[in-house]
Every structure is written in C-alpha cells, then in structure tokens.
Amino acid sequence: MIDRELCDLTKQLMFTCLSGQNSGKIQEISGILEENSVVIGSRAHEYYTTVEQIKSELDSGKWEDGREYVYRPVKDWYQCTRLAENVYLVCGNLRIEKIFQPGNEEQAFENAGLSVTGLTETSVRISMVWKKDGKANRIIHIHISVPQEDGCGQPARRPDQAAGGTEMLPEPEKKTVDYYRRLSEKDLMTGLYNRGSFEYYVKKRLESGEGGTFYMIDLDDFKAVNDTYGHVAGDRVIMDMADILRRIFAKEAVIGRLGGDEFAVYEAGCCGRKEAEEKARAVLQDYSALSEKYGNDFQLSCSIGMYREADKETFENLYSRADEALYFSKNSYKGTFHWYYRQHRF
C-alpha cells in the first residue's frame, strides 16, 4: 500500500540523515527532491528553497563520517495522509538516544556545559510531502524539528513555527512554507491536531499546573462500520466524531486524532468530575445518534477512558492511565466510559 511504502521511505530517510555515518547515502537525497523543494531544518536559518542550496549544504562537510556520537532509536511512529491526487503527507516522530562513543563523552558534555555523562535522549519530528510520479517517489517538502535543540537551548517552538522564521524568504516561498507548516500540525481529514501536535500542546498546558481531565476515545468495531457503510461513509463518520468533540468541549480544550478511529481530549482547568462525566455521556449519546443518519444498519457506539490529573502529571502518565481506563471500557461493555482508579488498576 502507498501509505506503508511512503512511511517506510520516510523512516529510512530519517535514519540516513541522523546516522551521519555514510555521506554517500546522504548525497542521494538530492536526487529525489523536486527542483522547487523547500527544506526546513531544526536550527535558526536552516532552510533551503532550491536543490542547489541543499546540495551545497550536504557538500559542506556537516554530514561527514566521524561524529563523536551515534543515534539509537527508542520509539517511532509515522502517519500518511493523502493531500491530493498523487500527493501525500507523512508526519513522524522519532524518539532517539544519542550515545557518545568511548573517549569522547566527557569532552562532549564538558563542551556542552553538562554534568552528566554517556547518554542523552531526544525527539525528532518530521513532516514530508511526497509526490508519486509514475513508479518514482519525489519529495516536495521536508520539515525537521528537534525541539530540545531549537534555538540553541531556548524553549521549543510550536509545531507551526519553522526554524528561523520565514521573514527572509521571498513571498511565494513563504506562502508555500506556511501552508505546509499548517498541514504538518493538523490531521488532514478532521482538522484536529495530529498525534505529535496533540502531545506538544498538552505538555504546554501541563506546564500551567492547573490540572485537567484526559479523555481517550475509541470508535467501537470501526471495521464493521467500513464493511457496512463503505470506506467513504467511514471517513464521514470519523469527521462527524471530530465535529462532536469540537461541539462538546470548550474551545480551550486540546483535541486530537491519534490515528485511525482513536481520538483524545485534554481539558485543563476546574472542570470537576460531574461535569467531565456529563461531557463523556454527551459524546457517547451524540455519536450513537449518528446511527440514524446512516440508516440504522449498524448501531454506532464508542468507548471512553478518563483520567483526572492529580499533581503535575507527565503526558505519558495521563495517556497511559486514560488508555488503561479505555481498555476496561471496551472489554467490559462497549459504549461506556470509565475512570482510571489507581487502587483497582483494572
């Protein structure tokens, strides 16, 4: 399938760039770029608007062998979305460990002003627009972001802010870059945040320390929805659910489509248990009511897992606990919501 093919190519390209161990392979990147490709890197002023600029950068020695460190992948994910005929967007997030080679770690950390040794961990985010040209795959746009390194130690940018800004670009290129930035932040089908942007914005809300409720939402038996109504109608059901979430939750809530038929919401502030449950019931009822819209051939239902932030939780804790509650909902009685309870651990 085209989505798996392009996700695999994106993954391969990321590892080629990050490894820095074979400059010959990296030189091949320019061969699959469209002539008017736009490439945005992680650091200030790291953007290129022609293939010649990209070739010049690759020839600068920056990617030569002999780095003092190597990268080891920890976890990654990729999502492919069709933008237009033969044009596809692949978004990805790669969690990596940077391991300094023997003999170099002490000096490397000393130069960086760090007191720890041996190992650091970081995330790399990427959006890449591919164009199918017959049997060939060509790249129209690449945007790579390393939040921890952006601005040489300054706070990470929002996903829609390119390194170095676009004020120095000619107006046509600026519009192109801005357009693809917006695409890279959103899920193209629903207009909700994609997985990477959802995580980013939830983490920003967590910094306020005001607490909030995390909802994990999964559409029950969605394969049967596609089999009953067809994939076009299945896409409409996904978009209808996105509209339901936008309608029920406050404008300040962070709402995302994590992939497939899975959604998540984080609502910060003083929303109490009773109000949170009312919103969960409204989602269940409104989604179930869509059955009539599609002829009642199949009874639509969704399941929800909920977790209330206790005290300066991490995103990972919120996600895993709400997901555990969701698992309980789907395996107890579908079309229900449940809270995560520490004492039960389901």
TIBATI-613614 format. One line per 8 residues: number of its first residue (from 1); for each residue x, y, z of C-alpha. Coordinates in Angstrom, 3 decimals. Each point is the difference from the previous one (the first is absolute). Example, Ala and Ser with C-alpha at 12.3 -4.5 7.8 and 13.67 -1.06 7.14 Angstrom:
<atoms>
1> 12.300:-4.500:7.800 | 1.370:3.440:-0.660
</atoms>
This chain:
<atoms>
1> 0.000:0.000:0.000 | 1.157:3.515:-0.806 | -0.309:1.251:3.594 | 2.239:-2.781:1.346 | 2.486:0.490:-2.839 | 0.356:3.735:0.643 | 0.175:-0.454:3.774 | 2.820:-2.516:-0.484
9> 1.844:2.350:-2.374 | -0.351:2.873:2.464 | 1.323:-2.176:2.817 | 2.960:-1.111:-2.118 | 0.784:3.597:-0.961 | -0.113:1.154:3.628 | 2.464:-2.664:1.069 | 2.278:0.834:-2.919
17> 0.109:3.653:1.048 | 0.366:-0.700:3.699 | 2.675:-2.676:-0.233 | 2.579:2.259:-1.635 | 2.063:-3.097:-0.695 | -0.232:-0.156:-3.775 | 0.207:3.316:-1.833 | -0.453:-1.796:-3.332
25> -3.525:-1.066:0.927 | -0.887:3.478:1.174 | 1.141:1.431:-3.333 | -2.667:-2.140:-1.652 | -2.703:2.024:1.760 | 0.341:2.842:-2.473 | -0.785:-2.418:-2.811 | -3.583:-0.550:1.138
33> -0.830:3.648:0.706 | -2.200:2.077:-2.283 | 1.881:3.015:-1.361 | -2.172:2.441:1.983 | 0.070:-2.021:3.226 | 0.018:1.857:3.324 | 2.006:-1.482:2.875 | -0.198:1.400:3.543
41> 2.442:-1.190:2.627 | 0.039:0.136:3.771 | 2.318:2.914:0.676 | -0.190:3.712:-0.708 | 0.391:0.982:-3.688 | -0.014:-3.670:-1.011 | -2.277:0.089:-3.014 | 0.607:-0.625:-3.689
49> -2.199:0.836:-2.973 | 1.896:-1.600:-2.897 | 1.698:-3.310:-0.624 | 3.270:1.842:-0.605 | -0.096:1.468:3.515 | -0.644:-3.459:1.434 | 2.883:-1.511:-1.978 | 2.286:2.769:1.218
57> -0.949:-0.767:3.609 | 0.613:-3.722:-0.463 | 3.397:0.762:-1.553 | 0.993:2.279:2.878 | 1.412:-2.816:2.095 | -2.763:0.178:2.594 | -1.047:-3.575:-0.772 | 3.453:-1.564:-0.237
65> 0.852:-3.196:1.833 | 1.736:0.181:3.346 | -2.615:1.508:2.305 | 0.745:-0.329:3.691 | -3.356:-1.668:0.627 | -2.482:-2.442:-1.494 | -3.797:-0.137:0.164 | -2.065:-2.931:1.200
73> -3.798:-0.037:-0.603 | -2.269:-0.406:3.022 | -3.504:0.383:-1.469 | -1.500:1.432:-3.168 | -3.272:0.412:-1.867 | -0.993:1.217:-3.473 | -3.315:1.007:-1.545 | -0.733:0.448:-3.712
81> -2.854:2.196:-1.270 | -1.036:0.564:-3.602 | -0.076:3.745:-0.803 | -0.921:-0.128:-3.674 | 0.342:-2.319:-2.966 | 3.500:-1.535:0.240 | 0.991:2.345:2.873 | 0.438:-1.340:3.546
89> 1.042:1.399:3.380 | 1.971:-2.199:2.400 | 0.323:1.236:3.595 | 2.307:-1.761:2.415 | 1.512:0.136:3.453 | 3.183:-1.844:0.928 | 1.271:-0.389:3.552 | 3.756:-0.592:-0.026
97> 2.893:-0.471:2.400 | 3.221:1.847:-0.828 | 2.909:-2.094:1.187 | 3.491:1.465:0.109 | 2.720:-2.305:-1.205 | 2.705:-1.154:2.442 | 2.568:2.663:0.761 | -2.103:2.914:-1.206
105> -2.893:0.220:2.458 | 1.749:1.935:2.768 | 1.295:2.694:-2.328 | -3.303:0.167:-1.881 | -2.044:0.578:3.135 | 2.591:2.420:1.372 | -0.226:2.040:-3.195 | -3.800:-0.010:0.308
113> 0.147:1.167:3.609 | -1.621:-3.195:1.326 | 0.906:-1.936:3.107 | -1.401:-3.389:-1.032 | 1.800:-2.508:-2.202 | -0.600:-2.673:-2.559 | -3.546:0.334:-1.326 | -2.667:2.545:-0.955
121> -3.491:-0.554:-1.418 | -1.934:2.239:-2.372 | -2.890:0.053:-2.469 | 0.184:0.777:-3.698 | -3.168:1.076:-1.808 | -0.416:-0.008:-3.737 | -2.575:0.841:-2.646 | 0.729:-0.999:-3.581
129> -2.136:0.560:-3.099 | 0.411:-2.679:-2.682 | -1.096:0.080:-3.629 | -0.593:-3.208:-1.941 | 1.408:0.359:-3.515 | -0.756:-3.269:-1.715 | 1.980:-2.612:1.908 | 2.341:2.626:1.446
137> -0.413:1.808:3.312 | 1.077:3.644:0.144 | 0.233:2.336:3.008 | -1.686:3.414:-0.148 | 0.567:1.168:3.587 | 1.871:-1.043:3.163 | -0.264:1.540:3.466 | 2.149:-1.433:2.804
145> -0.209:1.233:3.580 | 2.060:-0.982:3.039 | -1.818:1.877:2.799 | 2.694:-0.369:2.650 | 2.598:1.492:-2.330 | -2.073:2.762:-1.565 | 1.460:3.447:0.532 | 3.157:-1.393:1.653
153> -1.687:-0.749:3.317 | -2.950:2.383:-0.243 | -3.528:-1.368:0.564 | -1.287:-2.243:-2.787 | -2.140:1.617:-2.682 | -3.602:-0.794:-0.676 | -0.364:-2.601:-2.781 | -1.179:2.721:-2.396
161> 3.086:2.181:0.519 | 2.861:-0.802:-2.361 | 3.613:0.333:1.074 | 1.240:3.472:-0.761 | -3.422:1.278:-1.080 | -0.974:0.848:-3.576 | 0.459:3.758:0.002 | 3.149:-0.274:-2.157
169> -1.635:-2.179:-2.666 | -1.520:1.429:-3.184 | -3.784:0.268:0.266 | -0.887:-3.034:-2.218 | 2.340:-2.296:1.953 | -1.248:1.437:3.296 | -3.599:-0.839:-0.895 | 1.030:-3.517:-0.988
177> 1.875:-0.550:3.262 | -2.857:1.415:2.090 | -2.490:-2.215:-1.813 | 1.944:-3.186:0.647 | 0.640:0.988:3.607 | -3.723:0.137:0.611 | -0.426:-3.344:-1.713 | 2.683:-1.595:2.148
185> -1.785:1.043:3.205 | -3.495:-1.283:-0.809 | -1.624:-3.257:-0.894 | -1.068:0.632:-3.589 | -3.303:-1.870:0.145 | -1.451:1.561:3.158 | 1.942:3.214:0.543 | 0.797:-1.120:3.560
193> 3.558:-0.085:1.325 | 2.006:-2.988:-1.184 | 1.756:-2.204:2.533 | 3.240:1.991:0.230 | -1.696:3.393:0.298 | -2.529:-1.324:2.503 | 2.800:-1.184:2.277 | 1.837:3.304:-0.373
201> -2.985:2.163:0.946 | -1.040:-2.221:2.911 | 3.511:0.262:1.411 | -0.207:3.793:-0.292 | -3.282:-0.030:1.960 | 1.534:-2.252:2.651 | 2.641:2.643:0.655 | -2.707:2.254:1.467
209> -0.597:-2.477:2.829 | -3.750:0.723:0.108 | -1.034:-3.632:-0.461 | -2.370:-1.485:-2.533 | -1.774:-3.076:-1.351 | 1.388:-2.290:-2.690 | -2.471:-1.933:-2.171 | 0.900:-2.903:-2.309
217> -2.767:-0.773:-2.520 | -0.180:-3.016:-2.290 | -2.729:-0.791:-2.556 | -1.317:-3.500:0.677 | 0.264:-2.602:-2.783 | 0.947:2.590:-2.581 | 0.968:-2.675:-2.513 | -3.646:-1.064:0.009
225> -0.952:3.627:-0.693 | 2.152:-0.023:-3.146 | -1.306:-3.443:-1.000 | -3.632:1.097:0.483 | 0.022:3.525:-1.403 | 3.147:0.020:-2.148 | 3.274:1.874:0.488 | -1.330:3.327:-1.291
233> -2.763:-0.068:2.605 | 2.562:-1.206:2.560 | 2.030:3.145:-0.645 | -3.136:2.086:0.531 | -0.595:-1.741:3.330 | 3.551:0.929:1.075 | -0.647:3.626:-0.979 | -3.375:-0.025:1.778
241> 1.705:-1.128:3.207 | 2.505:2.853:-0.347 | -2.928:2.442:-0.269 | -1.601:-1.524:3.115 | 3.194:0.483:2.019 | 0.380:3.597:-1.172 | -3.608:0.720:0.940 | 0.055:-1.586:3.469
249> 3.369:1.102:1.286 | 1.088:3.561:0.707 | 1.953:1.931:-2.603 | 3.034:-0.126:2.295 | -0.008:-3.817:0.052 | 2.738:-1.809:-1.929 | -1.677:-2.469:-2.361 | 1.906:-2.449:-2.162
257> -0.428:-2.936:-2.315 | 2.755:-2.395:0.988 | -0.490:-2.211:-3.026 | -2.678:-2.204:-1.542 | -3.105:0.078:2.193 | 1.751:1.179:3.173 | -0.455:3.507:1.419 | 1.187:1.784:3.131
265> -0.990:3.149:1.880 | 1.760:1.885:2.757 | -2.030:2.663:1.756 | 1.875:2.105:2.547 | -1.584:2.033:2.770 | -2.571:-0.490:2.727 | -2.336:-2.402:-1.821 | -1.095:-2.353:2.804
273> -0.834:-3.687:-0.065 | -3.740:0.525:-0.559 | 0.486:2.398:-2.909 | 2.619:-2.268:-1.576 | -2.402:-2.943:0.175 | -2.778:2.089:-1.562 | 2.277:0.776:-2.925 | 0.954:-3.666:-0.359
281> -3.689:-0.999:-0.047 | -0.713:2.699:-2.604 | 2.726:-1.427:-2.258 | -1.405:-3.535:0.384 | -3.567:1.142:-0.714 | 0.783:2.297:-2.932 | 2.177:-2.596:-1.687 | -2.609:-2.733:0.499
289> -2.621:2.341:-1.490 | 1.962:0.013:-3.267 | -1.340:-3.526:-0.617 | -3.246:1.508:-1.249 | 1.907:2.215:-2.442 | 1.463:-3.115:-1.624 | -3.236:-1.979:-0.106 | 0.260:-1.972:3.261
297> 1.655:-2.894:-1.844 | 2.592:-0.032:2.727 | -0.229:1.329:3.565 | 2.857:2.431:0.504 | 1.671:0.156:3.392 | 3.263:1.205:1.469 | 1.918:-0.665:3.214 | 1.745:2.548:2.211
305> 2.746:-0.212:2.608 | 0.539:2.941:2.360 | 2.653:1.128:2.416 | 0.042:3.108:2.175 | 3.428:1.552:0.439 | 1.040:-0.334:3.627 | 3.157:2.040:0.491 | 2.286:1.156:-2.822
313> -0.354:-3.181:-2.021 | 2.070:-0.662:-3.108 | -1.643:-0.432:-3.379 | 1.093:-3.635:-0.017 | -1.788:-0.659:3.314 | -3.194:1.685:-1.149 | 0.013:-1.911:-3.269 | 0.752:-3.431:1.470
321> -2.580:0.278:2.809 | -2.799:1.289:-2.206 | 0.901:-2.733:-2.492 | -0.218:-2.606:2.758 | -3.449:1.288:0.936 | -0.977:-0.126:-3.697 | 1.146:-3.620:-0.177 | -2.285:-0.792:2.957
329> -2.953:1.730:-1.723 | 0.456:-1.940:-3.232 | 0.371:-3.316:1.799 | -2.805:0.450:2.522 | -2.880:1.414:-2.028 | 0.510:2.082:-3.123 | -1.651:3.369:-0.276 | 0.969:1.003:3.544
337> 2.558:2.161:1.778 | 2.163:-0.854:2.996 | 2.462:1.839:2.210 | 3.462:-1.267:0.787 | 0.222:-1.056:3.635 | 3.451:-0.437:1.475 | -1.202:-2.452:2.635 | -1.653:-2.266:-2.559
345> 2.518:0.189:-2.849 | -2.663:-1.910:-1.960
</atoms>
